Amino acid sequence: MNGVITGRELVSHFRLVWKEFGLRCLLRCAACCLARRRRTFLEIAWETRRP
């Protein structure tokens, strides 16, 4: 288990990510998946929550 977010996970948890973390986090996750960058969800969520 490496913890990297995938497109399949993003699609299956779309509503949860949007509801709990917001549209900005969802779009960052989608951008990482499309660019095929290896990032974990926690890295993306933490980056989004910073002021």
N, C-alpha and C positions, 0 to 999 in steps of 0.2 A: 504494500500500500504506500503510495507516494504522495497522496493528498492533492494532486494537481486537478484543477477543475476541468471538466470536459464538456463538450457541447451536449452530450446525452444527459449529463447531470443538470446542466443549466435548463434544458427544456423540461425535464421531469420535475424540477423544483422552481419553475418560473414564478408562479404566484407567491410562493413562500419568500423567495428572495426579494421580490418587489414589495411585498407587504412589510416584511421585517427590516429590510435594509435600504429600500428606496430604489427609485428608477436609476439614479446615478450609479449605484453599485451594480445593478443589473446590466447597464450599458457597458460598464468597465469589464465585467465578466464576459459579455458577448464579444467585446473588442479583443480580449485576450484569447478567446477561443478561435476567433476568425484569424487572428495574426499568428496562431499556433505558438504563443509564448507559454512557457511552463511556469505558471504561477498558482499558488494555492488560493483558495477562497478567502482564508483569513488575511492573507497579504492584501488582497483587493479590498476587502471590507474595512480593514484598518486604515488603508490609504484613503478610502472614501470618507471615513468618519472624522478625519483630522480637519481642523478649521482652516 
